[in-house]
């Protein structure tokens, strides 16, 4: 006769089995599991744009809503790649924006074209707190710009100018795990460090919703301010940008 105090064979077998649900939940966390990880995230960014473009001493003011941007935006390509070894993360974040819109230059109708490559490349290192559900990271790297600008003034000449420049970049990133399915992430950085001639800052925040073990849908808001001036002074005529872009951000992350 079996001792009723003794555990049943079925209960013992179940206790010996690994907790599959806990293991699956662990696999769903993100690419930070294990010693290394890789995450690839394509993005869509629909910005409103406010500011001034100056080409060879001729300026045009821009004031585009998100609806204007969607109507005039010929192409947007955006993506982020993050590679991790333990607590060190290397990020490459790139945006390609091809924008053409009507504007006014000195009271005359004009057409402005702007073709941008903006690439942020940086390293992140941080620490976890809040029982491992929150993380704060310091980041340092560079913001790389490539801009082709065009200003076509009615009944007048067309002005074109191309520029490439690099800005040193520093910032912070905060991440919080609300549950096994919901995340929050906030990012703030600044680059260039000269508020008069060479400066940019980037702020974004997004919520993440996991749908599969290795994929997360991100939805949030991004703000980017860029200020850069060349000249004035002979033989260089003033060319510059003073733009504030902000809008809805959406991305789909795949972690490996």
FENFEN-V497504 format. One record per residue. N is the residue number from 1. RES is the residue in three letters. PHI is phi in whole degrees, 0 to 359 (none if undefined). Layout:
n=(N & N)
res=(RES & RES)
phi=(PHI & PHI)
//
This chain:
n=(1 & 2 & 3 & 4 & 5 & 6 & 7 & 8 & 9 & 10 & 11 & 12 & 13 & 14 & 15 & 16 & 17 & 18 & 19 & 20 & 21 & 22 & 23 & 24 & 25 & 26 & 27 & 28 & 29 & 30 & 31 & 32 & 33 & 34 & 35 & 36 & 37 & 38 & 39 & 40 & 41 & 42 & 43 & 44 & 45 & 46 & 47 & 48 & 49 & 50 & 51 & 52 & 53 & 54 & 55 & 56 & 57 & 58 & 59 & 60 & 61 & 62 & 63 & 64 & 65 & 66 & 67 & 68 & 69 & 70 & 71 & 72 & 73 & 74 & 75 & 76 & 77 & 78 & 79 & 80 & 81 & 82 & 83 & 84 & 85 & 86 & 87 & 88 & 89 & 90 & 91 & 92 & 93 & 94 & 95 & 96 & 97 & 98 & 99 & 100 & 101 & 102 & 103 & 104 & 105 & 106 & 107 & 108 & 109 & 110 & 111 & 112 & 113 & 114 & 115 & 116 & 117 & 118 & 119 & 120 & 121 & 122 & 123 & 124 & 125 & 126 & 127 & 128 & 129 & 130 & 131 & 132 & 133 & 134 & 135 & 136 & 137 & 138 & 139 & 140 & 141 & 142 & 143 & 144 & 145 & 146 & 147 & 148 & 149 & 150 & 151 & 152 & 153 & 154 & 155 & 156 & 157 & 158 & 159 & 160 & 161 & 162 & 163 & 164 & 165 & 166 & 167 & 168 & 169 & 170 & 171 & 172 & 173 & 174 & 175 & 176 & 177 & 178 & 179 & 180 & 181 & 182 & 183 & 184 & 185 & 186 & 187 & 188 & 189 & 190 & 191 & 192 & 193 & 194 & 195 & 196 & 197 & 198 & 199 & 200 & 201 & 202 & 203 & 204 & 205 & 206 & 207 & 208 & 209 & 210 & 211 & 212 & 213 & 214 & 215 & 216 & 217 & 218 & 219 & 220 & 221 & 222 & 223 & 224 & 225 & 226 & 227 & 228 & 229 & 230 & 231 & 232 & 233 & 234 & 235 & 236 & 237 & 238 & 239 & 240 & 241 & 242 & 243 & 244 & 245 & 246 & 247 & 248 & 249 & 250 & 251 & 252 & 253 & 254 & 255 & 256)
res=(UNK & UNK & UNK & UNK & UNK & UNK & UNK & UNK & UNK & UNK & UNK & UNK & UNK & UNK & UNK & UNK & UNK & UNK & UNK & UNK & UNK & UNK & UNK & UNK & UNK & UNK & UNK & UNK & UNK & UNK & UNK & UNK & UNK & UNK & UNK & UNK & UNK & UNK & UNK & UNK & UNK & UNK & UNK & UNK & UNK & UNK & UNK & UNK & UNK & UNK & UNK & UNK & UNK & UNK & UNK & UNK & UNK & UNK & UNK & UNK & UNK & UNK & UNK & UNK & UNK & UNK & UNK & UNK & UNK & UNK & UNK & UNK & UNK & UNK & UNK & UNK & UNK & UNK & UNK & UNK & UNK & UNK & UNK & UNK & UNK & UNK & UNK & UNK & UNK & UNK & UNK & UNK & UNK & UNK & UNK & UNK & UNK & UNK & UNK & UNK & UNK & UNK & UNK & UNK & UNK & UNK & UNK & UNK & UNK & UNK & UNK & UNK & UNK & UNK & UNK & UNK & UNK & UNK & UNK & UNK & UNK & UNK & UNK & UNK & UNK & UNK & UNK & UNK & UNK & UNK & UNK & UNK & UNK & UNK & UNK & UNK & UNK & UNK & UNK & UNK & UNK & UNK & UNK & UNK & UNK & UNK & UNK & UNK & UNK & UNK & UNK & UNK & UNK & UNK & UNK & UNK & UNK & UNK & UNK & UNK & UNK & UNK & UNK & UNK & UNK & UNK & UNK & UNK & UNK & UNK & UNK & UNK & UNK & UNK & UNK & UNK & UNK & UNK & UNK & UNK & UNK & UNK & UNK & UNK & UNK & UNK & UNK & UNK & UNK & UNK & UNK & UNK & UNK & UNK & UNK & UNK & UNK & UNK & UNK & UNK & UNK & UNK & UNK & UNK & UNK & UNK & UNK & UNK & UNK & UNK & UNK & UNK & UNK & UNK & UNK & UNK & UNK & UNK & UNK & UNK & UNK & UNK & UNK & UNK & UNK & UNK & UNK & UNK & UNK & UNK & UNK & UNK & UNK & UNK & UNK & UNK & UNK & UNK & UNK & UNK & UNK & UNK & UNK & UNK & UNK & UNK & UNK & UNK & UNK & UNK & UNK & UNK & UNK & UNK & UNK & UNK)
phi=(none & 282 & 293 & 296 & 283 & 285 & 293 & 290 & 297 & 294 & 294 & 296 & 295 & 293 & 293 & 283 & 287 & 293 & 283 & 293 & 296 & 294 & 294 & 295 & 297 & 296 & 293 & 278 & 302 & 181 & 285 & 280 & 294 & 83 & 280 & 218 & 195 & 218 & 229 & 238 & 226 & 283 & 234 & 240 & 226 & 247 & 265 & 273 & 228 & 225 & 155 & 224 & 246 & 242 & 233 & 51 & 71 & 248 & 248 & 225 & 268 & 244 & 212 & 252 & 280 & 298 & 288 & 298 & 297 & 295 & 285 & 252 & 278 & 283 & 203 & 227 & 235 & 213 & 192 & 223 & 236 & 235 & 243 & 236 & 235 & 57 & 265 & 260 & 238 & 251 & 241 & 232 & 236 & 229 & 227 & 240 & 234 & 243 & 235 & 226 & 204 & 277 & 205 & 238 & 233 & 54 & 83 & 255 & 294 & 217 & 240 & 251 & 238 & 222 & 239 & 242 & 248 & 237 & 236 & 258 & 231 & 202 & 252 & 236 & 215 & 204 & 214 & 262 & 208 & 62 & 60 & 81 & 265 & 231 & 213 & 237 & 232 & 266 & 226 & 210 & 178 & 213 & 250 & 248 & 248 & 224 & 231 & 245 & 245 & 220 & 226 & 248 & 266 & 302 & 57 & 207 & 284 & 255 & 248 & 227 & 203 & 240 & 215 & 230 & 205 & 232 & 239 & 296 & 227 & 223 & 183 & 226 & 223 & 239 & 222 & 226 & 262 & 277 & 199 & 289 & 242 & 244 & 231 & 222 & 220 & 229 & 226 & 220 & 211 & 219 & 213 & 94 & 68 & 239 & 295 & 267 & 232 & 207 & 204 & 207 & 218 & 224 & 232 & 207 & 218 & 210 & 260 & 243 & 234 & 281 & 246 & 228 & 300 & 235 & 223 & 222 & 267 & 252 & 218 & 195 & 219 & 231 & 229 & 226 & 247 & 234 & 226 & 209 & 226 & 243 & 82 & 277 & 131 & 298 & 270 & 260 & 277 & 293 & 227 & 189 & 229 & 217 & 235 & 237 & 247 & 209 & 175 & 287 & 235 & 220 & 208 & 237 & 266 & 241 & 252 & 229)
//
